[in-house]
């Protein structure tokens, strides 16, 4: 797996914080965030199942610029058209 680090929560302490990567090999986003609590998981399940091999995470809205950059990197690197 080739991970390209895109960014970290700008209000971080540098230790335990949300991060975003692009996996060049698998053409996927990798997101580290805060684990969802059971109440949020239940809300998510109203639109479909949440399999055991998947997880819901939260990242702060202040990371929009970082997520947008990851999208731009992926579009360019993977040859996707806007």
PDB file of N, CA, C and O in Angstrom:
ATOM      1  N   UNK A   1       0.843  -1.172   0.000  1.00  0.00           N
ATOM      2  CA  UNK A   1       0.000   0.000   0.000  1.00  0.00           C
ATOM      3  C   UNK A   1       0.887   1.234   0.000  1.00  0.00           C
ATOM      4  O   UNK A   1       1.815   1.339   0.802  1.00  0.00           O
ATOM      5  N   UNK A   2       0.601   2.164  -0.898  1.00  0.00           N
ATOM      6  CA  UNK A   2       1.340   3.407  -0.971  1.00  0.00           C
ATOM      7  C   UNK A   2       0.436   4.531  -0.501  1.00  0.00           C
ATOM      8  O   UNK A   2      -0.448   4.971  -1.236  1.00  0.00           O
ATOM      9  N   UNK A   3       0.653   4.995   0.711  1.00  0.00           N
ATOM     10  CA  UNK A   3      -0.169   6.065   1.253  1.00  0.00           C
ATOM     11  C   UNK A   3       0.490   7.409   1.023  1.00  0.00           C
ATOM     12  O   UNK A   3       1.673   7.599   1.308  1.00  0.00           O
ATOM     13  N   UNK A   4      -0.291   8.333   0.505  1.00  0.00           N
ATOM     14  CA  UNK A   4       0.172   9.701   0.319  1.00  0.00           C
ATOM     15  C   UNK A   4      -0.520  10.547   1.389  1.00  0.00           C
ATOM     16  O   UNK A   4      -1.734  10.747   1.336  1.00  0.00           O
ATOM     17  N   UNK A   5       0.244  11.039   2.348  1.00  0.00           N
ATOM     18  CA  UNK A   5      -0.318  11.854   3.422  1.00  0.00           C
ATOM     19  C   UNK A   5      -0.785  13.183   2.847  1.00  0.00           C
ATOM     20  O   UNK A   5      -0.044  13.860   2.135  1.00  0.00           O
ATOM     21  N   UNK A   6      -2.032  13.552   3.167  1.00  0.00           N
ATOM     22  CA  UNK A   6      -2.592  14.800   2.673  1.00  0.00           C
ATOM     23  C   UNK A   6      -2.637  15.858   3.763  1.00  0.00           C
ATOM     24  O   UNK A   6      -2.222  16.994   3.536  1.00  0.00           O
ATOM     25  N   UNK A   7      -3.134  15.503   4.942  1.00  0.00           N
ATOM     26  CA  UNK A   7      -3.188  16.517   5.985  1.00  0.00           C
ATOM     27  C   UNK A   7      -3.721  15.994   7.294  1.00  0.00           C
ATOM     28  O   UNK A   7      -4.213  14.871   7.406  1.00  0.00           O
ATOM     29  N   UNK A   8      -3.600  16.864   8.282  1.00  0.00           N
ATOM     30  CA  UNK A   8      -3.986  16.557   9.659  1.00  0.00           C
ATOM     31  C   UNK A   8      -4.889  17.686  10.155  1.00  0.00           C
ATOM     32  O   UNK A   8      -4.804  18.814   9.668  1.00  0.00           O
ATOM     33  N   UNK A   9      -5.740  17.384  11.108  1.00  0.00           N
ATOM     34  CA  UNK A   9      -6.615  18.391  11.709  1.00  0.00           C
ATOM     35  C   UNK A   9      -5.773  19.612  12.090  1.00  0.00           C
ATOM     36  O   UNK A   9      -4.816  19.488  12.855  1.00  0.00           O
ATOM     37  N   UNK A  10      -6.122  20.790  11.561  1.00  0.00           N
ATOM     38  CA  UNK A  10      -5.302  21.969  11.835  1.00  0.00           C
ATOM     39  C   UNK A  10      -5.329  22.416  13.299  1.00  0.00           C
ATOM     40  O   UNK A  10      -4.466  23.190  13.714  1.00  0.00           O
ATOM     41  N   UNK A  11      -6.282  21.954  14.075  1.00  0.00           N
ATOM     42  CA  UNK A  11      -6.358  22.304  15.495  1.00  0.00           C
ATOM     43  C   UNK A  11      -5.867  21.157  16.365  1.00  0.00           C
ATOM     44  O   UNK A  11      -6.415  20.906  17.439  1.00  0.00           O
ATOM     45  N   UNK A  12      -4.851  20.472  15.909  1.00  0.00           N
ATOM     46  CA  UNK A  12      -4.392  19.260  16.571  1.00  0.00           C
ATOM     47  C   UNK A  12      -3.284  19.513  17.580  1.00  0.00           C
ATOM     48  O   UNK A  12      -2.624  20.552  17.584  1.00  0.00           O
ATOM     49  N   UNK A  13      -3.115  18.519  18.430  1.00  0.00           N
ATOM     50  CA  UNK A  13      -1.964  18.520  19.331  1.00  0.00           C
ATOM     51  C   UNK A  13      -0.815  17.725  18.717  1.00  0.00           C
ATOM     52  O   UNK A  13       0.253  17.594  19.316  1.00  0.00           O
ATOM     53  N   UNK A  14      -1.048  17.190  17.503  1.00  0.00           N
ATOM     54  CA  UNK A  14      -0.014  16.431  16.801  1.00  0.00           C
ATOM     55  C   UNK A  14       0.083  14.981  17.200  1.00  0.00           C
ATOM     56  O   UNK A  14       0.924  14.257  16.669  1.00  0.00           O
ATOM     57  N   UNK A  15      -0.759  14.529  18.127  1.00  0.00           N
ATOM     58  CA  UNK A  15      -0.679  13.149  18.592  1.00  0.00           C
ATOM     59  C   UNK A  15      -1.909  12.354  18.171  1.00  0.00           C
ATOM     60  O   UNK A  15      -1.830  11.507  17.282  1.00  0.00           O
ATOM     61  N   UNK A  16      -3.008  12.618  18.790  1.00  0.00           N
ATOM     62  CA  UNK A  16      -4.239  11.857  18.568  1.00  0.00           C
ATOM     63  C   UNK A  16      -5.228  12.729  17.813  1.00  0.00           C
ATOM     64  O   UNK A  16      -5.992  13.483  18.415  1.00  0.00           O
ATOM     65  N   UNK A  17      -5.207  12.620  16.494  1.00  0.00           N
ATOM     66  CA  UNK A  17      -6.020  13.551  15.731  1.00  0.00           C
ATOM     67  C   UNK A  17      -6.385  12.997  14.369  1.00  0.00           C
ATOM     68  O   UNK A  17      -5.695  12.125  13.841  1.00  0.00           O
ATOM     69  N   UNK A  18      -7.470  13.500  13.800  1.00  0.00           N
ATOM     70  CA  UNK A  18      -7.878  13.060  12.468  1.00  0.00           C
ATOM     71  C   UNK A  18      -6.826  13.384  11.408  1.00  0.00           C
ATOM     72  O   UNK A  18      -6.166  14.423  11.445  1.00  0.00           O
ATOM     73  N   UNK A  19      -6.698  12.447  10.455  1.00  0.00           N
ATOM     74  CA  UNK A  19      -5.755  12.605   9.341  1.00  0.00           C
ATOM     75  C   UNK A  19      -6.408  12.065   8.069  1.00  0.00           C
ATOM     76  O   UNK A  19      -7.357  11.282   8.125  1.00  0.00           O
ATOM     77  N   UNK A  20      -5.885  12.496   6.934  1.00  0.00           N
ATOM     78  CA  UNK A  20      -6.389  12.037   5.640  1.00  0.00           C
ATOM     79  C   UNK A  20      -5.205  11.648   4.755  1.00  0.00           C
ATOM     80  O   UNK A  20      -4.199  12.353   4.687  1.00  0.00           O
ATOM     81  N   UNK A  21      -5.354  10.504   4.078  1.00  0.00           N
ATOM     82  CA  UNK A  21      -4.370  10.014   3.114  1.00  0.00           C
ATOM     83  C   UNK A  21      -5.083   9.618   1.833  1.00  0.00           C
ATOM     84  O   UNK A  21      -6.299   9.430   1.826  1.00  0.00           O
ATOM     85  N   UNK A  22      -4.328   9.492   0.754  1.00  0.00           N
ATOM     86  CA  UNK A  22      -4.804   8.876  -0.477  1.00  0.00           C
ATOM     87  C   UNK A  22      -3.937   7.638  -0.692  1.00  0.00           C
ATOM     88  O   UNK A  22      -2.709   7.718  -0.653  1.00  0.00           O
ATOM     89  N   UNK A  23      -4.588   6.486  -0.920  1.00  0.00           N
ATOM     90  CA  UNK A  23      -3.883   5.247  -1.221  1.00  0.00           C
ATOM     91  C   UNK A  23      -3.734   5.169  -2.734  1.00  0.00           C
ATOM     92  O   UNK A  23      -4.700   4.879  -3.440  1.00  0.00           O
ATOM     93  N   UNK A  24      -2.531   5.427  -3.232  1.00  0.00           N
ATOM     94  CA  UNK A  24      -2.277   5.465  -4.673  1.00  0.00           C
ATOM     95  C   UNK A  24      -2.508   4.106  -5.333  1.00  0.00           C
ATOM     96  O   UNK A  24      -3.000   4.034  -6.459  1.00  0.00           O
ATOM     97  N   UNK A  25      -2.157   3.046  -4.639  1.00  0.00           N
ATOM     98  CA  UNK A  25      -2.260   1.710  -5.221  1.00  0.00           C
ATOM     99  C   UNK A  25      -3.712   1.243  -5.332  1.00  0.00           C
ATOM    100  O   UNK A  25      -4.127   0.741  -6.376  1.00  0.00           O
ATOM    101  N   UNK A  26      -4.475   1.408  -4.266  1.00  0.00           N
ATOM    102  CA  UNK A  26      -5.860   0.927  -4.258  1.00  0.00           C
ATOM    103  C   UNK A  26      -6.862   1.977  -4.746  1.00  0.00           C
ATOM    104  O   UNK A  26      -8.045   1.679  -4.913  1.00  0.00           O
ATOM    105  N   UNK A  27      -6.393   3.190  -4.969  1.00  0.00           N
ATOM    106  CA  UNK A  27      -7.244   4.294  -5.405  1.00  0.00           C
ATOM    107  C   UNK A  27      -8.384   4.514  -4.413  1.00  0.00           C
ATOM    108  O   UNK A  27      -9.562   4.485  -4.771  1.00  0.00           O
ATOM    109  N   UNK A  28      -7.996   4.736  -3.152  1.00  0.00           N
ATOM    110  CA  UNK A  28      -8.956   4.934  -2.073  1.00  0.00           C
ATOM    111  C   UNK A  28      -8.489   6.063  -1.162  1.00  0.00           C
ATOM    112  O   UNK A  28      -7.313   6.428  -1.138  1.00  0.00           O
ATOM    113  N   UNK A  29      -9.444   6.601  -0.418  1.00  0.00           N
ATOM    114  CA  UNK A  29      -9.124   7.531   0.661  1.00  0.00           C
ATOM    115  C   UNK A  29      -8.972   6.732   1.941  1.00  0.00           C
ATOM    116  O   UNK A  29      -9.682   5.749   2.153  1.00  0.00           O
ATOM    117  N   UNK A  30      -8.048   7.150   2.793  1.00  0.00           N
ATOM    118  CA  UNK A  30      -7.894   6.568   4.119  1.00  0.00           C
ATOM    119  C   UNK A  30      -8.089   7.715   5.100  1.00  0.00           C
ATOM    120  O   UNK A  30      -7.410   8.738   5.023  1.00  0.00           O
ATOM    121  N   UNK A  31      -9.028   7.528   6.024  1.00  0.00           N
ATOM    122  CA  UNK A  31      -9.377   8.605   6.954  1.00  0.00           C
ATOM    123  C   UNK A  31      -9.289   8.094   8.377  1.00  0.00           C
ATOM    124  O   UNK A  31      -9.875   7.067   8.719  1.00  0.00           O
ATOM    125  N   UNK A  32      -8.555   8.817   9.203  1.00  0.00           N
ATOM    126  CA  UNK A  32      -8.483   8.549  10.640  1.00  0.00           C
ATOM    127  C   UNK A  32      -9.347   9.604  11.310  1.00  0.00           C
ATOM    128  O   UNK A  32      -9.187  10.799  11.062  1.00  0.00           O
ATOM    129  N   UNK A  33     -10.244   9.164  12.144  1.00  0.00           N
ATOM    130  CA  UNK A  33     -11.114  10.101  12.842  1.00  0.00           C
ATOM    131  C   UNK A  33     -11.519   9.556  14.190  1.00  0.00           C
ATOM    132  O   UNK A  33     -11.027   8.521  14.637  1.00  0.00           O
ATOM    133  N   UNK A  34     -12.422  10.270  14.827  1.00  0.00           N
ATOM    134  CA  UNK A  34     -12.922   9.830  16.125  1.00  0.00           C
ATOM    135  C   UNK A  34     -13.973   8.755  15.911  1.00  0.00           C
ATOM    136  O   UNK A  34     -14.828   8.899  15.038  1.00  0.00           O
ATOM    137  N   UNK A  35     -13.929   7.690  16.680  1.00  0.00           N
ATOM    138  CA  UNK A  35     -14.903   6.614  16.567  1.00  0.00           C
ATOM    139  C   UNK A  35     -16.301   7.142  16.857  1.00  0.00           C
ATOM    140  O   UNK A  35     -16.511   7.926  17.782  1.00  0.00           O
ATOM    141  N   UNK A  36     -17.241   6.696  16.051  1.00  0.00           N
ATOM    142  CA  UNK A  36     -18.638   7.059  16.274  1.00  0.00           C
ATOM    143  C   UNK A  36     -19.162   6.320  17.500  1.00  0.00           C
ATOM    144  O   UNK A  36     -18.785   5.177  17.761  1.00  0.00           O
ATOM    145  N   UNK A  37     -20.033   6.985  18.244  1.00  0.00           N
ATOM    146  CA  UNK A  37     -20.666   6.295  19.360  1.00  0.00           C
ATOM    147  C   UNK A  37     -21.865   5.500  18.840  1.00  0.00           C
ATOM    148  O   UNK A  37     -22.237   5.613  17.672  1.00  0.00           O
ATOM    149  N   UNK A  38     -22.453   4.710  19.703  1.00  0.00           N
ATOM    150  CA  UNK A  38     -23.540   3.827  19.269  1.00  0.00           C
ATOM    151  C   UNK A  38     -24.745   4.609  18.762  1.00  0.00           C
ATOM    152  O   UNK A  38     -25.444   4.142  17.862  1.00  0.00           O
ATOM    153  N   UNK A  39     -24.999   5.782  19.317  1.00  0.00           N
ATOM    154  CA  UNK A  39     -26.133   6.598  18.850  1.00  0.00           C
ATOM    155  C   UNK A  39     -25.937   7.000  17.385  1.00  0.00           C
ATOM    156  O   UNK A  39     -26.880   6.934  16.596  1.00  0.00           O
ATOM    157  N   UNK A  40     -24.729   7.411  17.020  1.00  0.00           N
ATOM    158  CA  UNK A  40     -24.468   7.773  15.622  1.00  0.00           C
ATOM    159  C   UNK A  40     -24.524   6.537  14.731  1.00  0.00           C
ATOM    160  O   UNK A  40     -25.073   6.591  13.630  1.00  0.00           O
ATOM    161  N   UNK A  41     -23.966   5.437  15.193  1.00  0.00           N
ATOM    162  CA  UNK A  41     -24.034   4.202  14.413  1.00  0.00           C
ATOM    163  C   UNK A  41     -25.487   3.816  14.135  1.00  0.00           C
ATOM    164  O   UNK A  41     -25.807   3.375  13.031  1.00  0.00           O
ATOM    165  N   UNK A  42     -26.354   3.974  15.106  1.00  0.00           N
ATOM    166  CA  UNK A  42     -27.777   3.664  14.909  1.00  0.00           C
ATOM    167  C   UNK A  42     -28.389   4.587  13.862  1.00  0.00           C
ATOM    168  O   UNK A  42     -29.179   4.139  13.031  1.00  0.00           O
ATOM    169  N   UNK A  43     -28.038   5.862  13.891  1.00  0.00           N
ATOM    170  CA  UNK A  43     -28.547   6.801  12.881  1.00  0.00           C
ATOM    171  C   UNK A  43     -28.075   6.390  11.496  1.00  0.00           C
ATOM    172  O   UNK A  43     -28.843   6.443  10.535  1.00  0.00           O
ATOM    173  N   UNK A  44     -26.821   5.982  11.390  1.00  0.00           N
ATOM    174  CA  UNK A  44     -26.265   5.559  10.108  1.00  0.00           C
ATOM    175  C   UNK A  44     -27.004   4.327   9.600  1.00  0.00           C
ATOM    176  O   UNK A  44     -27.269   4.208   8.404  1.00  0.00           O
ATOM    177  N   UNK A  45     -27.329   3.428  10.489  1.00  0.00           N
ATOM    178  CA  UNK A  45     -28.012   2.188  10.101  1.00  0.00           C
ATOM    179  C   UNK A  45     -29.414   2.434   9.539  1.00  0.00           C
ATOM    180  O   UNK A  45     -29.977   1.543   8.902  1.00  0.00           O
ATOM    181  N   UNK A  46     -29.986   3.611   9.756  1.00  0.00           N
ATOM    182  CA  UNK A  46     -31.317   3.884   9.201  1.00  0.00           C
ATOM    183  C   UNK A  46     -31.280   3.962   7.673  1.00  0.00           C
ATOM    184  O   UNK A  46     -32.315   3.813   7.024  1.00  0.00           O
ATOM    185  N   UNK A  47     -30.102   4.192   7.096  1.00  0.00           N
ATOM    186  CA  UNK A  47     -29.992   4.245   5.637  1.00  0.00           C
ATOM    187  C   UNK A  47     -29.412   2.963   5.050  1.00  0.00           C
ATOM    188  O   UNK A  47     -29.279   2.846   3.832  1.00  0.00           O
ATOM    189  N   UNK A  48     -29.069   2.007   5.897  1.00  0.00           N
ATOM    190  CA  UNK A  48     -28.542   0.738   5.430  1.00  0.00           C
ATOM    191  C   UNK A  48     -27.708   0.078   6.507  1.00  0.00           C
ATOM    192  O   UNK A  48     -27.433   0.686   7.542  1.00  0.00           O
ATOM    193  N   UNK A  49     -27.303  -1.168   6.275  1.00  0.00           N
ATOM    194  CA  UNK A  49     -26.549  -1.908   7.289  1.00  0.00           C
ATOM    195  C   UNK A  49     -25.145  -1.331   7.502  1.00  0.00           C
ATOM    196  O   UNK A  49     -24.581  -0.665   6.634  1.00  0.00           O
ATOM    197  N   UNK A  50     -24.617  -1.608   8.669  1.00  0.00           N
ATOM    198  CA  UNK A  50     -23.241  -1.251   9.002  1.00  0.00           C
ATOM    199  C   UNK A  50     -22.516  -2.561   9.318  1.00  0.00           C
ATOM    200  O   UNK A  50     -22.531  -3.023  10.459  1.00  0.00           O
ATOM    201  N   UNK A  51     -21.879  -3.161   8.299  1.00  0.00           N
ATOM    202  CA  UNK A  51     -21.230  -4.457   8.495  1.00  0.00           C
ATOM    203  C   UNK A  51     -20.109  -4.386   9.540  1.00  0.00           C
ATOM    204  O   UNK A  51     -19.536  -3.325   9.786  1.00  0.00           O
ATOM    205  N   UNK A  52     -19.819  -5.524  10.137  1.00  0.00           N
ATOM    206  CA  UNK A  52     -18.775  -5.590  11.163  1.00  0.00           C
ATOM    207  C   UNK A  52     -17.407  -5.164  10.647  1.00  0.00           C
ATOM    208  O   UNK A  52     -16.574  -4.695  11.423  1.00  0.00           O
ATOM    209  N   UNK A  53     -17.163  -5.320   9.347  1.00  0.00           N
ATOM    210  CA  UNK A  53     -15.849  -4.976   8.795  1.00  0.00           C
ATOM    211  C   UNK A  53     -15.759  -3.503   8.376  1.00  0.00           C
ATOM    212  O   UNK A  53     -14.761  -3.095   7.783  1.00  0.00           O
ATOM    213  N   UNK A  54     -16.784  -2.703   8.677  1.00  0.00           N
ATOM    214  CA  UNK A  54     -16.771  -1.272   8.370  1.00  0.00           C
ATOM    215  C   UNK A  54     -16.954  -0.464   9.653  1.00  0.00           C
ATOM    216  O   UNK A  54     -17.448  -0.977  10.657  1.00  0.00           O
ATOM    217  N   UNK A  55     -16.551   0.805   9.607  1.00  0.00           N
ATOM    218  CA  UNK A  55     -16.662   1.675  10.777  1.00  0.00           C
ATOM    219  C   UNK A  55     -17.069   3.072  10.344  1.00  0.00           C
ATOM    220  O   UNK A  55     -16.768   3.511   9.234  1.00  0.00           O
ATOM    221  N   UNK A  56     -17.747   3.747  11.228  1.00  0.00           N
ATOM    222  CA  UNK A  56     -18.104   5.141  11.023  1.00  0.00           C
ATOM    223  C   UNK A  56     -17.155   5.972  11.879  1.00  0.00           C
ATOM    224  O   UNK A  56     -16.965   5.691  13.062  1.00  0.00           O
ATOM    225  N   UNK A  57     -16.563   6.994  11.272  1.00  0.00           N
ATOM    226  CA  UNK A  57     -15.693   7.903  12.016  1.00  0.00           C
ATOM    227  C   UNK A  57     -16.152   9.327  11.766  1.00  0.00           C
ATOM    228  O   UNK A  57     -16.801   9.624  10.763  1.00  0.00           O
ATOM    229  N   UNK A  58     -15.806  10.191  12.687  1.00  0.00           N
ATOM    230  CA  UNK A  58     -16.116  11.612  12.553  1.00  0.00           C
ATOM    231  C   UNK A  58     -14.811  12.376  12.308  1.00  0.00           C
ATOM    232  O   UNK A  58     -13.774  12.063  12.892  1.00  0.00           O
ATOM    233  N   UNK A  59     -14.885  13.379  11.437  1.00  0.00           N
ATOM    234  CA  UNK A  59     -13.783  14.334  11.317  1.00  0.00           C
ATOM    235  C   UNK A  59     -14.411  15.723  11.357  1.00  0.00           C
ATOM    236  O   UNK A  59     -15.552  15.891  10.927  1.00  0.00           O
ATOM    237  N   UNK A  60     -13.694  16.714  11.861  1.00  0.00           N
ATOM    238  CA  UNK A  60     -14.277  18.044  11.996  1.00  0.00           C
ATOM    239  C   UNK A  60     -14.417  18.765  10.653  1.00  0.00           C
ATOM    240  O   UNK A  60     -13.630  18.552   9.730  1.00  0.00           O
ATOM    241  N   UNK A  61     -15.424  19.612  10.569  1.00  0.00           N
ATOM    242  CA  UNK A  61     -15.666  20.384   9.349  1.00  0.00           C
ATOM    243  C   UNK A  61     -14.468  21.263   8.999  1.00  0.00           C
ATOM    244  O   UNK A  61     -14.289  21.622   7.835  1.00  0.00           O
ATOM    245  N   UNK A  62     -13.659  21.609   9.974  1.00  0.00           N
ATOM    246  CA  UNK A  62     -12.485  22.448   9.680  1.00  0.00           C
ATOM    247  C   UNK A  62     -11.482  21.729   8.779  1.00  0.00           C
ATOM    248  O   UNK A  62     -10.524  22.341   8.306  1.00  0.00           O
ATOM    249  N   UNK A  63     -11.696  20.435   8.538  1.00  0.00           N
ATOM    250  CA  UNK A  63     -10.811  19.671   7.656  1.00  0.00           C
ATOM    251  C   UNK A  63     -11.311  19.645   6.219  1.00  0.00           C
ATOM    252  O   UNK A  63     -10.760  18.914   5.395  1.00  0.00           O
ATOM    253  N   UNK A  64     -12.334  20.418   5.899  1.00  0.00           N
ATOM    254  CA  UNK A  64     -12.877  20.441   4.538  1.00  0.00           C
ATOM    255  C   UNK A  64     -11.784  20.710   3.513  1.00  0.00           C
ATOM    256  O   UNK A  64     -11.726  20.039   2.483  1.00  0.00           O
ATOM    257  N   UNK A  65     -10.926  21.671   3.776  1.00  0.00           N
ATOM    258  CA  UNK A  65      -9.858  22.008   2.830  1.00  0.00           C
ATOM    259  C   UNK A  65      -8.936  20.802   2.594  1.00  0.00           C
ATOM    260  O   UNK A  65      -8.492  20.573   1.469  1.00  0.00           O
ATOM    261  N   UNK A  66      -8.651  20.043   3.640  1.00  0.00           N
ATOM    262  CA  UNK A  66      -7.782  18.871   3.527  1.00  0.00           C
ATOM    263  C   UNK A  66      -8.479  17.771   2.722  1.00  0.00           C
ATOM    264  O   UNK A  66      -7.858  17.135   1.871  1.00  0.00           O
ATOM    265  N   UNK A  67      -9.762  17.549   2.991  1.00  0.00           N
ATOM    266  CA  UNK A  67     -10.513  16.535   2.245  1.00  0.00           C
ATOM    267  C   UNK A  67     -10.619  16.942   0.777  1.00  0.00           C
ATOM    268  O   UNK A  67     -10.504  16.100  -0.113  1.00  0.00           O
ATOM    269  N   UNK A  68     -10.840  18.235   0.527  1.00  0.00           N
ATOM    270  CA  UNK A  68     -10.909  18.729  -0.858  1.00  0.00           C
ATOM    271  C   UNK A  68      -9.572  18.504  -1.563  1.00  0.00           C
ATOM    272  O   UNK A  68      -9.545  18.114  -2.730  1.00  0.00           O
ATOM    273  N   UNK A  69      -8.470  18.746  -0.865  1.00  0.00           N
ATOM    274  CA  UNK A  69      -7.149  18.512  -1.454  1.00  0.00           C
ATOM    275  C   UNK A  69      -6.962  17.034  -1.791  1.00  0.00           C
ATOM    276  O   UNK A  69      -6.399  16.699  -2.833  1.00  0.00           O
ATOM    277  N   UNK A  70      -7.438  16.143  -0.900  1.00  0.00           N
ATOM    278  CA  UNK A  70      -7.353  14.707  -1.175  1.00  0.00           C
ATOM    279  C   UNK A  70      -8.151  14.367  -2.426  1.00  0.00           C
ATOM    280  O   UNK A  70      -7.712  13.554  -3.240  1.00  0.00           O
ATOM    281  N   UNK A  71      -9.313  14.980  -2.586  1.00  0.00           N
ATOM    282  CA  UNK A  71     -10.116  14.740  -3.789  1.00  0.00           C
ATOM    283  C   UNK A  71      -9.378  15.211  -5.032  1.00  0.00           C
ATOM    284  O   UNK A  71      -9.372  14.518  -6.049  1.00  0.00           O
ATOM    285  N   UNK A  72      -8.758  16.378  -4.961  1.00  0.00           N
ATOM    286  CA  UNK A  72      -8.003  16.908  -6.106  1.00  0.00           C
ATOM    287  C   UNK A  72      -6.828  16.003  -6.458  1.00  0.00           C
ATOM    288  O   UNK A  72      -6.581  15.729  -7.632  1.00  0.00           O
ATOM    289  N   UNK A  73      -6.103  15.540  -5.442  1.00  0.00           N
ATOM    290  CA  UNK A  73      -4.973  14.646  -5.663  1.00  0.00           C
ATOM    291  C   UNK A  73      -5.454  13.360  -6.323  1.00  0.00           C
ATOM    292  O   UNK A  73      -4.845  12.882  -7.280  1.00  0.00           O
ATOM    293  N   UNK A  74      -6.546  12.802  -5.812  1.00  0.00           N
ATOM    294  CA  UNK A  74      -7.073  11.550  -6.374  1.00  0.00           C
ATOM    295  C   UNK A  74      -7.523  11.744  -7.816  1.00  0.00           C
ATOM    296  O   UNK A  74      -7.217  10.916  -8.673  1.00  0.00           O
ATOM    297  N   UNK A  75      -8.239  12.819  -8.094  1.00  0.00           N
ATOM    298  CA  UNK A  75      -8.694  13.060  -9.462  1.00  0.00           C
ATOM    299  C   UNK A  75      -7.523  13.140 -10.428  1.00  0.00           C
ATOM    300  O   UNK A  75      -7.550  12.547 -11.506  1.00  0.00           O
ATOM    301  N   UNK A  76      -6.507  13.874 -10.033  1.00  0.00           N
ATOM    302  CA  UNK A  76      -5.349  14.037 -10.904  1.00  0.00           C
ATOM    303  C   UNK A  76      -4.563  12.734 -11.046  1.00  0.00           C
ATOM    304  O   UNK A  76      -4.198  12.336 -12.152  1.00  0.00           O
ATOM    305  N   UNK A  77      -4.310  12.085  -9.930  1.00  0.00           N
ATOM    306  CA  UNK A  77      -3.463  10.883  -9.937  1.00  0.00           C
ATOM    307  C   UNK A  77      -4.160   9.694 -10.599  1.00  0.00           C
ATOM    308  O   UNK A  77      -3.520   8.902 -11.291  1.00  0.00           O
ATOM    309  N   UNK A  78      -5.472   9.570 -10.386  1.00  0.00           N
ATOM    310  CA  UNK A  78      -6.187   8.417 -10.894  1.00  0.00           C
ATOM    311  C   UNK A  78      -6.802   8.683 -12.277  1.00  0.00           C
ATOM    312  O   UNK A  78      -7.455   7.805 -12.841  1.00  0.00           O
ATOM    313  N   UNK A  79      -6.598   9.880 -12.818  1.00  0.00           N
ATOM    314  CA  UNK A  79      -7.108  10.201 -14.150  1.00  0.00           C
ATOM    315  C   UNK A  79      -8.615  10.350 -14.201  1.00  0.00           C
ATOM    316  O   UNK A  79      -9.238  10.063 -15.224  1.00  0.00           O
ATOM    317  N   UNK A  80      -9.198  10.795 -13.112  1.00  0.00           N
ATOM    318  CA  UNK A  80     -10.650  11.002 -13.068  1.00  0.00           C
ATOM    319  C   UNK A  80     -11.000  12.372 -13.617  1.00  0.00           C
ATOM    320  O   UNK A  80     -10.217  13.314 -13.496  1.00  0.00           O
ATOM    321  N   UNK A  81     -12.147  12.484 -14.206  1.00  0.00           N
ATOM    322  CA  UNK A  81     -12.578  13.744 -14.805  1.00  0.00           C
ATOM    323  C   UNK A  81     -13.587  14.410 -13.905  1.00  0.00           C
ATOM    324  O   UNK A  81     -14.469  13.753 -13.352  1.00  0.00           O
ATOM    325  N   UNK A  82     -13.459  15.701 -13.758  1.00  0.00           N
ATOM    326  CA  UNK A  82     -14.417  16.460 -12.942  1.00  0.00           C
ATOM    327  C   UNK A  82     -15.681  16.691 -13.705  1.00  0.00           C
ATOM    328  O   UNK A  82     -16.610  17.312 -13.187  1.00  0.00           O
TER     329      UNK A  82
END
